[in-house]
Amino acid sequence: MVSSATTTARDYAAMGDAQLVACVRAGEREAFRQITQRCNQRLFRVVRGVIRDEAEAEDVVQEAYLHAYQKIGSFRGEASLATWLTRIALNEAYGRLRRKRETVEIEVMETVMDAGKVVPFPGTESTGEDPFRMAETAQLRRWLEGAIDALPEGFRLVYLLRDVEGCSVEETATALELREETVKTRLHRARKQLRAVLEDKVSGARGGVFEFMGARCARVTAAVMARIEAMPGD
């Protein structure tokens, strides 16, 4: 086992997925911190696409990471680490919904928000840009987030992985357990529905939707690592 004194956070940042997984298997828990920092954004976006509640989505992401840490030995590298984690996060999210349905009316669970409703998401940090331009971009992003929320779930997840996260057709199909042709069809229909709502406004806001960076990313990573540290020694 490599001691934490000889392996720094910077070393982990330079490692590939396979190296990080090997380090975690060897008992180097700090390597898992780097994994969470790399994958937080994607997992939050995908889980948020299922749960549609920010606070609960954060909780689901944490639980998914803990499950992943506990069964890191089952990772075989047949898909990317991010894809493997996405599957675990989706399973956790759907499991959460199934448990909810035991106590919540199905009508409430299946309600789709009105297309015109604005969902409050975190704003971007100041970058010195023109404040009017920044306000306009933030408004467009909120419109896009609301429109994405209003998509059917199957379209919503494909859109988030393909157009927001930039995943390939193959990776998206693997993560969602779909045929590649199904991914292509759903993405086409999702884009068509979004264009009908937003027209030319979509392209200017796409990159920043469901942001999960900075303090929020650090908070989830810190919470996951604290729970891992509380586990029995390896």
C-alpha atoms as an extended CHARMM CRD file, in Angstrom:
* protein
*
       234  EXT
         1         1  MET       CA              0.0000000000        0.0000000000        0.0000000000  PROA      1               0.0000000000
         2         2  VAL       CA              1.3080000000        3.4580000000       -0.8990000000  PROA      2               0.0000000000
         3         3  SER       CA              1.2810000000        5.8830000000        2.0030000000  PROA      3               0.0000000000
         4         4  SER       CA             -0.5080000000        9.2120000000        1.7230000000  PROA      4               0.0000000000
         5         5  ALA       CA              2.8080000000       10.8740000000        2.4790000000  PROA      5               0.0000000000
         6         6  THR       CA              4.2970000000        9.7610000000       -0.8550000000  PROA      6               0.0000000000
         7         7  THR       CA              1.2080000000       10.1700000000       -3.0530000000  PROA      7               0.0000000000
         8         8  THR       CA             -0.1640000000       13.6910000000       -3.3500000000  PROA      8               0.0000000000
         9         9  ALA       CA             -3.4450000000       15.0230000000       -4.6590000000  PROA      9               0.0000000000
        10        10  ARG       CA             -1.5360000000       16.3610000000       -7.6670000000  PROA      10              0.0000000000
        11        11  ASP       CA             -0.3130000000       12.8440000000       -8.4620000000  PROA      11              0.0000000000
        12        12  TYR       CA             -3.8810000000       11.5920000000       -8.4560000000  PROA      12              0.0000000000
        13        13  ALA       CA             -4.9790000000       14.4050000000      -10.7520000000  PROA      13              0.0000000000
        14        14  ALA       CA             -2.5040000000       13.1830000000      -13.3700000000  PROA      14              0.0000000000
        15        15  MET       CA             -3.7110000000        9.5790000000      -13.2220000000  PROA      15              0.0000000000
        16        16  GLY       CA             -6.0490000000        7.8570000000      -15.6340000000  PROA      16              0.0000000000
        17        17  ASP       CA             -9.1640000000        5.9610000000      -14.5950000000  PROA      17              0.0000000000
        18        18  ALA       CA             -7.4560000000        2.5780000000      -14.3620000000  PROA      18              0.0000000000
        19        19  GLN       CA             -4.6780000000        3.9750000000      -12.1630000000  PROA      19              0.0000000000
        20        20  LEU       CA             -7.1440000000        5.6700000000       -9.8410000000  PROA      20              0.0000000000
        21        21  VAL       CA             -9.1960000000        2.5090000000       -9.4880000000  PROA      21              0.0000000000
        22        22  ALA       CA             -6.0450000000        0.5200000000       -8.7180000000  PROA      22              0.0000000000
        23        23  CYS       CA             -5.1170000000        3.0470000000       -6.0290000000  PROA      23              0.0000000000
        24        24  VAL       CA             -8.5510000000        2.8490000000       -4.4350000000  PROA      24              0.0000000000
        25        25  ARG       CA             -8.3640000000       -0.9500000000       -4.4530000000  PROA      25              0.0000000000
        26        26  ALA       CA             -4.9790000000       -0.6700000000       -2.7520000000  PROA      26              0.0000000000
        27        27  GLY       CA             -6.5570000000        1.2990000000        0.0720000000  PROA      27              0.0000000000
        28        28  GLU       CA             -5.6580000000        4.8100000000       -1.0430000000  PROA      28              0.0000000000
        29        29  ARG       CA             -8.9190000000        6.5070000000       -0.1880000000  PROA      29              0.0000000000
        30        30  GLU       CA             -7.7500000000        9.9200000000       -1.3730000000  PROA      30              0.0000000000
        31        31  ALA       CA             -7.7130000000        8.5550000000       -4.9210000000  PROA      31              0.0000000000
        32        32  PHE       CA            -11.4840000000        8.3060000000       -4.6800000000  PROA      32              0.0000000000
        33        33  ARG       CA            -11.6390000000       12.0430000000       -4.0100000000  PROA      33              0.0000000000
        34        34  GLN       CA            -10.1830000000       12.6330000000       -7.4690000000  PROA      34              0.0000000000
        35        35  ILE       CA            -12.7690000000       10.2900000000       -8.9730000000  PROA      35              0.0000000000
        36        36  THR       CA            -15.6250000000       12.2350000000       -7.3900000000  PROA      36              0.0000000000
        37        37  GLN       CA            -14.2140000000       15.5490000000       -8.5410000000  PROA      37              0.0000000000
        38        38  ARG       CA            -14.0090000000       14.2800000000      -12.1160000000  PROA      38              0.0000000000
        39        39  CYS       CA            -17.4920000000       12.7880000000      -12.1860000000  PROA      39              0.0000000000
        40        40  ASN       CA            -19.5790000000       15.0490000000       -9.9100000000  PROA      40              0.0000000000
        41        41  GLN       CA            -20.9080000000       17.2030000000      -12.7400000000  PROA      41              0.0000000000
        42        42  ARG       CA            -22.0880000000       14.3370000000      -14.9200000000  PROA      42              0.0000000000
        43        43  LEU       CA            -23.6150000000       12.3090000000      -12.0880000000  PROA      43              0.0000000000
        44        44  PHE       CA            -25.4720000000       15.2990000000      -10.7070000000  PROA      44              0.0000000000
        45        45  ARG       CA            -26.8760000000       16.2280000000      -14.1050000000  PROA      45              0.0000000000
        46        46  VAL       CA            -28.0650000000       12.6950000000      -14.8220000000  PROA      46              0.0000000000
        47        47  VAL       CA            -29.5410000000       12.1330000000      -11.3540000000  PROA      47              0.0000000000
        48        48  ARG       CA            -31.1250000000       15.5940000000      -11.4420000000  PROA      48              0.0000000000
        49        49  GLY       CA            -32.6850000000       14.5390000000      -14.7470000000  PROA      49              0.0000000000
        50        50  VAL       CA            -34.4350000000       11.6730000000      -12.9630000000  PROA      50              0.0000000000
        51        51  ILE       CA            -35.1720000000       13.1720000000       -9.5360000000  PROA      51              0.0000000000
        52        52  ARG       CA            -35.8100000000       16.7960000000      -10.5750000000  PROA      52              0.0000000000
        53        53  ASP       CA            -35.0260000000       18.0120000000       -7.0780000000  PROA      53              0.0000000000
        54        54  GLU       CA            -31.6000000000       19.4900000000       -6.3880000000  PROA      54              0.0000000000
        55        55  ALA       CA            -31.2160000000       18.6410000000       -2.7120000000  PROA      55              0.0000000000
        56        56  GLU       CA            -32.3570000000       15.0640000000       -3.1770000000  PROA      56              0.0000000000
        57        57  ALA       CA            -30.2040000000       14.6840000000       -6.2750000000  PROA      57              0.0000000000
        58        58  GLU       CA            -27.1410000000       15.6100000000       -4.1980000000  PROA      58              0.0000000000
        59        59  ASP       CA            -28.0830000000       12.9590000000       -1.6410000000  PROA      59              0.0000000000
        60        60  VAL       CA            -28.5390000000       10.3360000000       -4.3640000000  PROA      60              0.0000000000
        61        61  VAL       CA            -25.1400000000       11.1790000000       -5.8470000000  PROA      61              0.0000000000
        62        62  GLN       CA            -23.5150000000       10.7090000000       -2.4430000000  PROA      62              0.0000000000
        63        63  GLU       CA            -25.1810000000        7.3280000000       -1.9710000000  PROA      63              0.0000000000
        64        64  ALA       CA            -24.1230000000        6.2790000000       -5.4650000000  PROA      64              0.0000000000
        65        65  TYR       CA            -20.5020000000        7.1280000000       -4.6970000000  PROA      65              0.0000000000
        66        66  LEU       CA            -20.5820000000        5.1250000000       -1.4840000000  PROA      66              0.0000000000
        67        67  HSD       CA            -21.9630000000        2.1110000000       -3.3330000000  PROA      67              0.0000000000
        68        68  ALA       CA            -19.3120000000        2.5440000000       -6.0140000000  PROA      68              0.0000000000
        69        69  TYR       CA            -16.5450000000        2.7490000000       -3.4180000000  PROA      69              0.0000000000
        70        70  GLN       CA            -17.7380000000       -0.3970000000       -1.7150000000  PROA      70              0.0000000000
        71        71  LYS       CA            -17.8370000000       -2.3890000000       -4.9340000000  PROA      71              0.0000000000
        72        72  ILE       CA            -14.8930000000       -0.8080000000       -6.7510000000  PROA      72              0.0000000000
        73        73  GLY       CA            -13.4880000000       -4.2980000000       -7.0960000000  PROA      73              0.0000000000
        74        74  SER       CA            -16.2280000000       -5.1130000000       -9.6040000000  PROA      74              0.0000000000
        75        75  PHE       CA            -15.0950000000       -2.4180000000      -12.0380000000  PROA      75              0.0000000000
        76        76  ARG       CA            -13.6060000000       -4.2350000000      -15.0310000000  PROA      76              0.0000000000
        77        77  GLY       CA            -12.9550000000       -1.3410000000      -17.3850000000  PROA      77              0.0000000000
        78        78  GLU       CA            -15.3400000000       -2.6650000000      -20.0410000000  PROA      78              0.0000000000
        79        79  ALA       CA            -16.8790000000        0.8250000000      -20.0910000000  PROA      79              0.0000000000
        80        80  SER       CA            -15.3600000000        4.0760000000      -18.8790000000  PROA      80              0.0000000000
        81        81  LEU       CA            -15.3110000000        4.7740000000      -15.1570000000  PROA      81              0.0000000000
        82        82  ALA       CA            -17.7500000000        7.6580000000      -15.6800000000  PROA      82              0.0000000000
        83        83  THR       CA            -20.1620000000        5.3420000000      -17.5110000000  PROA      83              0.0000000000
        84        84  TRP       CA            -19.8880000000        2.7260000000      -14.7560000000  PROA      84              0.0000000000
        85        85  LEU       CA            -20.6020000000        5.3810000000      -12.1240000000  PROA      85              0.0000000000
        86        86  THR       CA            -23.5030000000        6.7230000000      -14.1970000000  PROA      86              0.0000000000
        87        87  ARG       CA            -25.1670000000        3.3160000000      -14.1730000000  PROA      87              0.0000000000
        88        88  ILE       CA            -24.7810000000        3.0960000000      -10.3860000000  PROA      88              0.0000000000
        89        89  ALA       CA            -26.1690000000        6.6220000000       -9.9520000000  PROA      89              0.0000000000
        90        90  LEU       CA            -29.1440000000        5.9020000000      -12.2040000000  PROA      90              0.0000000000
        91        91  ASN       CA            -29.9160000000        2.7040000000      -10.3080000000  PROA      91              0.0000000000
        92        92  GLU       CA            -29.8300000000        4.6430000000       -7.0490000000  PROA      92              0.0000000000
        93        93  ALA       CA            -32.0540000000        7.3770000000       -8.4880000000  PROA      93              0.0000000000
        94        94  TYR       CA            -34.6390000000        4.9340000000       -9.8190000000  PROA      94              0.0000000000
        95        95  GLY       CA            -34.5360000000        3.0160000000       -6.5520000000  PROA      95              0.0000000000
        96        96  ARG       CA            -35.2490000000        6.2560000000       -4.7170000000  PROA      96              0.0000000000
        97        97  LEU       CA            -38.2630000000        6.8870000000       -6.9510000000  PROA      97              0.0000000000
        98        98  ARG       CA            -39.5680000000        3.3560000000       -6.4140000000  PROA      98              0.0000000000
        99        99  ARG       CA            -39.3770000000        3.8050000000       -2.6480000000  PROA      99              0.0000000000
       100       100  LYS       CA            -41.1850000000        7.1110000000       -2.9250000000  PROA      100             0.0000000000
       101       101  ARG       CA            -44.0260000000        5.5590000000       -4.8430000000  PROA      101             0.0000000000
       102       102  GLU       CA            -44.7840000000        3.3990000000       -1.8420000000  PROA      102             0.0000000000
       103       103  THR       CA            -45.9180000000        6.4710000000        0.0960000000  PROA      103             0.0000000000
       104       104  VAL       CA            -46.6360000000        9.1380000000       -2.5180000000  PROA      104             0.0000000000
       105       105  GLU       CA            -49.5430000000        9.2490000000       -4.9540000000  PROA      105             0.0000000000
       106       106  ILE       CA            -48.4830000000        8.2280000000       -8.4670000000  PROA      106             0.0000000000
       107       107  GLU       CA            -50.1800000000       11.3010000000       -9.8920000000  PROA      107             0.0000000000
       108       108  VAL       CA            -47.8460000000       13.5080000000       -7.9010000000  PROA      108             0.0000000000
       109       109  MET       CA            -44.7580000000       11.5480000000       -8.9300000000  PROA      109             0.0000000000
       110       110  GLU       CA            -45.6640000000       11.7590000000      -12.6130000000  PROA      110             0.0000000000
       111       111  THR       CA            -46.5250000000       15.4490000000      -12.6860000000  PROA      111             0.0000000000
       112       112  VAL       CA            -44.5170000000       17.3190000000      -15.2950000000  PROA      112             0.0000000000
       113       113  MET       CA            -43.7500000000       20.9470000000      -14.5800000000  PROA      113             0.0000000000
       114       114  ASP       CA            -45.2660000000       23.6150000000      -16.8180000000  PROA      114             0.0000000000
       115       115  ALA       CA            -42.9400000000       24.5830000000      -19.6380000000  PROA      115             0.0000000000
       116       116  GLY       CA            -42.9990000000       28.2050000000      -18.5450000000  PROA      116             0.0000000000
       117       117  LYS       CA            -41.9830000000       27.6180000000      -14.9440000000  PROA      117             0.0000000000
       118       118  VAL       CA            -38.5540000000       28.9630000000      -14.0520000000  PROA      118             0.0000000000
       119       119  VAL       CA            -36.4550000000       26.6520000000      -11.8660000000  PROA      119             0.0000000000
       120       120  PRO       CA            -33.9990000000       28.4820000000       -9.5800000000  PROA      120             0.0000000000
       121       121  PHE       CA            -30.4980000000       27.1410000000      -10.1390000000  PROA      121             0.0000000000
       122       122  PRO       CA            -27.1920000000       28.4950000000       -8.8510000000  PROA      122             0.0000000000
       123       123  GLY       CA            -25.8460000000       31.4950000000      -10.7540000000  PROA      123             0.0000000000
       124       124  THR       CA            -22.4100000000       31.7430000000      -12.2300000000  PROA      124             0.0000000000
       125       125  GLU       CA            -19.5620000000       33.4580000000      -10.4320000000  PROA      125             0.0000000000
       126       126  SER       CA            -18.6250000000       36.9290000000      -11.5670000000  PROA      126             0.0000000000
       127       127  THR       CA            -16.2010000000       36.9250000000      -14.5060000000  PROA      127             0.0000000000
       128       128  GLY       CA            -16.0410000000       40.6560000000      -15.2120000000  PROA      128             0.0000000000
       129       129  GLU       CA            -18.4970000000       40.3720000000      -18.0930000000  PROA      129             0.0000000000
       130       130  ASP       CA            -21.1550000000       42.9360000000      -18.8330000000  PROA      130             0.0000000000
       131       131  PRO       CA            -23.8430000000       42.4870000000      -16.1090000000  PROA      131             0.0000000000
       132       132  PHE       CA            -26.6860000000       42.8350000000      -18.5810000000  PROA      132             0.0000000000
       133       133  ARG       CA            -25.1850000000       40.1340000000      -20.7950000000  PROA      133             0.0000000000
       134       134  MET       CA            -24.6500000000       37.8960000000      -17.7720000000  PROA      134             0.0000000000
       135       135  ALA       CA            -28.2540000000       38.3780000000      -16.6440000000  PROA      135             0.0000000000
       136       136  GLU       CA            -29.4850000000       37.5690000000      -20.1390000000  PROA      136             0.0000000000
       137       137  THR       CA            -27.3880000000       34.3910000000      -20.2920000000  PROA      137             0.0000000000
       138       138  ALA       CA            -28.5950000000       33.3130000000      -16.8380000000  PROA      138             0.0000000000
       139       139  GLN       CA            -32.2090000000       33.8240000000      -17.9150000000  PROA      139             0.0000000000
       140       140  LEU       CA            -31.6860000000       31.7990000000      -21.0770000000  PROA      140             0.0000000000
       141       141  ARG       CA            -30.1180000000       29.0240000000      -19.0240000000  PROA      141             0.0000000000
       142       142  ARG       CA            -33.1030000000       28.9570000000      -16.6850000000  PROA      142             0.0000000000
       143       143  TRP       CA            -35.4380000000       28.7370000000      -19.6840000000  PROA      143             0.0000000000
       144       144  LEU       CA            -33.4140000000       25.8500000000      -21.0430000000  PROA      144             0.0000000000
       145       145  GLU       CA            -33.3410000000       24.0500000000      -17.6970000000  PROA      145             0.0000000000
       146       146  GLY       CA            -37.1040000000       24.3730000000      -17.4130000000  PROA      146             0.0000000000
       147       147  ALA       CA            -37.5610000000       23.0830000000      -20.9540000000  PROA      147             0.0000000000
       148       148  ILE       CA            -35.2770000000       20.1140000000      -20.2490000000  PROA      148             0.0000000000
       149       149  ASP       CA            -37.2360000000       19.3070000000      -17.0990000000  PROA      149             0.0000000000
       150       150  ALA       CA            -40.4170000000       19.2530000000      -19.1750000000  PROA      150             0.0000000000
       151       151  LEU       CA            -39.0560000000       16.6370000000      -21.6000000000  PROA      151             0.0000000000
       152       152  PRO       CA            -40.1310000000       13.0100000000      -21.1320000000  PROA      152             0.0000000000
       153       153  GLU       CA            -37.5580000000       11.2650000000      -18.9530000000  PROA      153             0.0000000000
       154       154  GLY       CA            -36.1720000000        9.0710000000      -21.7300000000  PROA      154             0.0000000000
       155       155  PHE       CA            -35.5420000000       12.0960000000      -23.9310000000  PROA      155             0.0000000000
       156       156  ARG       CA            -34.2530000000       14.1470000000      -20.9930000000  PROA      156             0.0000000000
       157       157  LEU       CA            -31.5070000000       11.6900000000      -19.9970000000  PROA      157             0.0000000000
       158       158  VAL       CA            -30.3300000000       11.1890000000      -23.5660000000  PROA      158             0.0000000000
       159       159  TYR       CA            -30.1850000000       14.9410000000      -24.0990000000  PROA      159             0.0000000000
       160       160  LEU       CA            -28.2510000000       15.5350000000      -20.8750000000  PROA      160             0.0000000000
       161       161  LEU       CA            -25.6600000000       12.8840000000      -21.6810000000  PROA      161             0.0000000000
       162       162  ARG       CA            -25.2580000000       13.6500000000      -25.3910000000  PROA      162             0.0000000000
       163       163  ASP       CA            -25.6330000000       17.4180000000      -25.7210000000  PROA      163             0.0000000000
       164       164  VAL       CA            -24.8430000000       18.6830000000      -22.2220000000  PROA      164             0.0000000000
       165       165  GLU       CA            -22.1690000000       16.1970000000      -21.1290000000  PROA      165             0.0000000000
       166       166  GLY       CA            -20.8830000000       15.5530000000      -24.6490000000  PROA      166             0.0000000000
       167       167  CYS       CA            -20.9620000000       11.7530000000      -24.3870000000  PROA      167             0.0000000000
       168       168  SER       CA            -20.7480000000        9.6840000000      -27.5470000000  PROA      168             0.0000000000
       169       169  VAL       CA            -23.7230000000        7.7400000000      -28.8750000000  PROA      169             0.0000000000
       170       170  GLU       CA            -22.0290000000        4.5120000000      -27.8060000000  PROA      170             0.0000000000
       171       171  GLU       CA            -21.3120000000        5.7050000000      -24.2630000000  PROA      171             0.0000000000
       172       172  THR       CA            -24.8360000000        7.0600000000      -23.8550000000  PROA      172             0.0000000000
       173       173  ALA       CA            -26.3370000000        3.8070000000      -25.0940000000  PROA      173             0.0000000000
       174       174  THR       CA            -24.1790000000        1.8590000000      -22.6370000000  PROA      174             0.0000000000
       175       175  ALA       CA            -25.0000000000        4.1140000000      -19.6910000000  PROA      175             0.0000000000
       176       176  LEU       CA            -28.7580000000        4.0220000000      -20.3270000000  PROA      176             0.0000000000
       177       177  GLU       CA            -28.8550000000        0.4160000000      -21.5940000000  PROA      177             0.0000000000
       178       178  LEU       CA            -30.3790000000        1.4310000000      -24.9170000000  PROA      178             0.0000000000
       179       179  ARG       CA            -29.7340000000        0.6060000000      -28.5600000000  PROA      179             0.0000000000
       180       180  GLU       CA            -27.6330000000        3.2150000000      -30.3320000000  PROA      180             0.0000000000
       181       181  GLU       CA            -30.4470000000        3.8430000000      -32.8170000000  PROA      181             0.0000000000
       182       182  THR       CA            -32.7760000000        4.5500000000      -29.8990000000  PROA      182             0.0000000000
       183       183  VAL       CA            -30.3020000000        7.0900000000      -28.5380000000  PROA      183             0.0000000000
       184       184  LYS       CA            -30.1680000000        8.8450000000      -31.9120000000  PROA      184             0.0000000000
       185       185  THR       CA            -33.9470000000        8.8940000000      -32.2590000000  PROA      185             0.0000000000
       186       186  ARG       CA            -34.5460000000       10.2040000000      -28.7480000000  PROA      186             0.0000000000
       187       187  LEU       CA            -31.8980000000       12.8900000000      -29.1210000000  PROA      187             0.0000000000
       188       188  HSD       CA            -33.4580000000       14.0650000000      -32.3870000000  PROA      188             0.0000000000
       189       189  ARG       CA            -36.8930000000       14.2760000000      -30.7860000000  PROA      189             0.0000000000
       190       190  ALA       CA            -35.5470000000       15.9840000000      -27.6580000000  PROA      190             0.0000000000
       191       191  ARG       CA            -33.8090000000       18.6210000000      -29.7540000000  PROA      191             0.0000000000
       192       192  LYS       CA            -36.9430000000       19.1240000000      -31.8060000000  PROA      192             0.0000000000
       193       193  GLN       CA            -39.0780000000       19.6660000000      -28.7020000000  PROA      193             0.0000000000
       194       194  LEU       CA            -36.5500000000       22.0590000000      -27.1980000000  PROA      194             0.0000000000
       195       195  ARG       CA            -36.3100000000       24.0460000000      -30.4120000000  PROA      195             0.0000000000
       196       196  ALA       CA            -40.0740000000       24.3880000000      -30.4450000000  PROA      196             0.0000000000
       197       197  VAL       CA            -39.8960000000       25.9910000000      -26.9900000000  PROA      197             0.0000000000
       198       198  LEU       CA            -36.6560000000       27.9220000000      -27.1710000000  PROA      198             0.0000000000
       199       199  GLU       CA            -35.7960000000       28.3070000000      -30.8760000000  PROA      199             0.0000000000
       200       200  ASP       CA            -32.4240000000       30.0390000000      -31.2260000000  PROA      200             0.0000000000
       201       201  LYS       CA            -32.0030000000       30.5730000000      -27.4550000000  PROA      201             0.0000000000
       202       202  VAL       CA            -30.8470000000       27.0120000000      -26.7610000000  PROA      202             0.0000000000
       203       203  SER       CA            -27.2990000000       27.2460000000      -28.1210000000  PROA      203             0.0000000000
       204       204  GLY       CA            -26.3010000000       30.2250000000      -25.9370000000  PROA      204             0.0000000000
       205       205  ALA       CA            -27.2980000000       28.5650000000      -22.6690000000  PROA      205             0.0000000000
       206       206  ARG       CA            -26.5370000000       24.8730000000      -23.1190000000  PROA      206             0.0000000000
       207       207  GLY       CA            -23.0760000000       24.7140000000      -21.5770000000  PROA      207             0.0000000000
       208       208  GLY       CA            -24.0450000000       25.8940000000      -18.0990000000  PROA      208             0.0000000000
       209       209  VAL       CA            -27.2260000000       23.9540000000      -17.3050000000  PROA      209             0.0000000000
       210       210  PHE       CA            -27.5530000000       22.1480000000      -13.9620000000  PROA      210             0.0000000000
       211       211  GLU       CA            -24.2180000000       23.5230000000      -12.8140000000  PROA      211             0.0000000000
       212       212  PHE       CA            -22.5240000000       21.5790000000      -10.1050000000  PROA      212             0.0000000000
       213       213  MET       CA            -19.1270000000       23.1350000000       -9.7330000000  PROA      213             0.0000000000
       214       214  GLY       CA            -17.2210000000       25.1300000000       -7.1290000000  PROA      214             0.0000000000
       215       215  ALA       CA            -18.5530000000       24.9810000000       -3.5920000000  PROA      215             0.0000000000
       216       216  ARG       CA            -21.3430000000       22.5140000000       -4.3880000000  PROA      216             0.0000000000
       217       217  CYS       CA            -18.9340000000       20.0630000000       -6.0030000000  PROA      217             0.0000000000
       218       218  ALA       CA            -16.5340000000       20.4280000000       -3.0660000000  PROA      218             0.0000000000
       219       219  ARG       CA            -19.3670000000       19.9270000000       -0.5580000000  PROA      219             0.0000000000
       220       220  VAL       CA            -20.4760000000       16.6130000000       -2.0400000000  PROA      220             0.0000000000
       221       221  THR       CA            -16.8990000000       15.3860000000       -2.3730000000  PROA      221             0.0000000000
       222       222  ALA       CA            -16.1660000000       16.3250000000        1.2550000000  PROA      222             0.0000000000
       223       223  ALA       CA            -19.3320000000       14.5910000000        2.4610000000  PROA      223             0.0000000000
       224       224  VAL       CA            -18.5230000000       11.4170000000        0.5300000000  PROA      224             0.0000000000
       225       225  MET       CA            -14.9380000000       11.3370000000        1.7710000000  PROA      225             0.0000000000
       226       226  ALA       CA            -16.0230000000       11.9000000000        5.3680000000  PROA      226             0.0000000000
       227       227  ARG       CA            -18.3870000000        8.9290000000        5.1480000000  PROA      227             0.0000000000
       228       228  ILE       CA            -15.6540000000        6.8040000000        3.5500000000  PROA      228             0.0000000000
       229       229  GLU       CA            -13.1990000000        7.7780000000        6.3020000000  PROA      229             0.0000000000
       230       230  ALA       CA            -15.7680000000        6.6360000000        8.8650000000  PROA      230             0.0000000000
       231       231  MET       CA            -15.8100000000        3.1420000000        7.3510000000  PROA      231             0.0000000000
       232       232  PRO       CA            -13.7930000000        0.3390000000        8.9720000000  PROA      232             0.0000000000
       233       233  GLY       CA            -10.1680000000        0.2220000000        7.8640000000  PROA      233             0.0000000000
       234       234  ASP       CA             -9.2560000000       -1.7180000000        4.7320000000  PROA      234             0.0000000000
